[in-house]
Amino acid sequence: MENDKLFDLMTKMYSEMHDMNTNLNAKIDSIELDVKETKSVQIRMEQTLNEKLSALFDGYNQNTDQLNRISEEVAKHEEVIIRRVK
């Protein structure tokens, strides 16, 4: 009789452990899927950010070039004005 109770208890424990293992595996699979999706979103965000930063720096360089050209023209005009005043 004791052996039957012990066997039943061990069978019940094995069944519960098996169920817990199945649930744990399902949760791990879900977490792995979430991580893959997160990595995918992160890669897309980085690509978009790099494109936007590149465009921003291109605009900055164009603005700087234009300001330099304007400064050169203003300097030329200042020289002409100074010559006329003297």
C-alpha positions as CSV (number, residue, x, y, z in Angstrom):
1,M,0.0,0.0,0.0
2,E,2.8,2.4,0.8
3,N,4.4,1.8,-2.5
4,D,1.2,2.6,-4.3
5,K,0.9,5.9,-2.5
6,L,4.5,6.7,-3.2
7,F,4.1,5.8,-6.8
8,D,1.0,7.9,-7.1
9,L,2.7,10.8,-5.5
10,M,5.7,10.5,-7.8
11,T,3.5,10.2,-10.8
12,K,1.6,13.4,-9.8
13,M,4.8,15.3,-9.1
14,Y,6.2,14.2,-12.5
15,S,3.0,15.3,-14.2
16,E,3.1,18.7,-12.5
17,M,6.8,19.1,-13.4
18,H,6.1,18.2,-17.0
19,D,3.3,20.8,-17.1
20,M,5.5,23.4,-15.6
21,N,8.3,22.6,-18.1
22,T,5.8,22.9,-21.0
23,N,4.6,26.2,-19.7
24,L,8.1,27.4,-19.2
25,N,9.1,26.4,-22.7
26,A,6.1,28.3,-24.1
27,K,7.0,31.4,-22.2
28,I,10.6,31.2,-23.4
29,D,9.5,30.8,-27.0
30,S,7.3,33.9,-26.5
31,I,10.1,35.9,-25.1
32,E,12.4,34.9,-27.9
33,L,9.8,36.0,-30.4
34,D,9.5,39.4,-28.6
35,V,13.3,39.8,-28.7
36,K,13.4,39.1,-32.4
37,E,10.6,41.6,-33.1
38,T,12.4,44.2,-30.9
39,K,15.6,43.7,-32.7
40,S,13.8,44.1,-36.0
41,V,12.2,47.4,-34.9
42,Q,15.5,48.6,-33.5
43,I,17.3,48.0,-36.8
44,R,14.6,49.8,-38.7
45,M,14.8,52.8,-36.3
46,E,18.6,52.9,-36.6
47,Q,18.4,52.9,-40.4
48,T,15.7,55.7,-40.4
49,L,17.7,57.7,-37.9
50,N,20.9,57.4,-39.9
51,E,19.1,58.6,-43.0
52,K,17.7,61.6,-41.2
53,L,21.0,62.4,-39.6
54,S,22.7,62.2,-43.0
55,A,20.2,64.6,-44.5
56,L,20.5,66.9,-41.5
57,F,24.3,67.1,-41.8
58,D,24.1,67.6,-45.6
59,G,21.7,70.5,-45.0
60,Y,24.1,71.9,-42.4
61,N,27.0,71.7,-44.8
62,Q,25.0,73.4,-47.6
63,N,24.0,76.1,-45.2
64,T,27.7,76.6,-44.1
65,D,28.8,76.8,-47.8
66,Q,26.2,79.3,-48.6
67,L,27.1,81.5,-45.6
68,N,30.8,81.3,-46.6
69,R,29.9,82.5,-50.1
70,I,27.8,85.3,-48.7
71,S,30.6,86.3,-46.4
72,E,33.0,86.4,-49.3
73,E,30.7,88.6,-51.4
74,V,30.1,91.0,-48.4
75,A,33.9,91.2,-47.9
76,K,34.3,92.2,-51.6
77,H,31.6,94.8,-51.4
78,E,33.2,96.2,-48.2
79,E,36.5,96.6,-50.0
80,V,34.8,98.5,-52.8
81,I,32.9,100.7,-50.3
82,I,36.1,101.4,-48.3
83,R,38.0,102.3,-51.5
84,R,35.2,104.8,-52.6
85,V,35.2,106.4,-49.1
86,K,38.9,107.1,-49.2
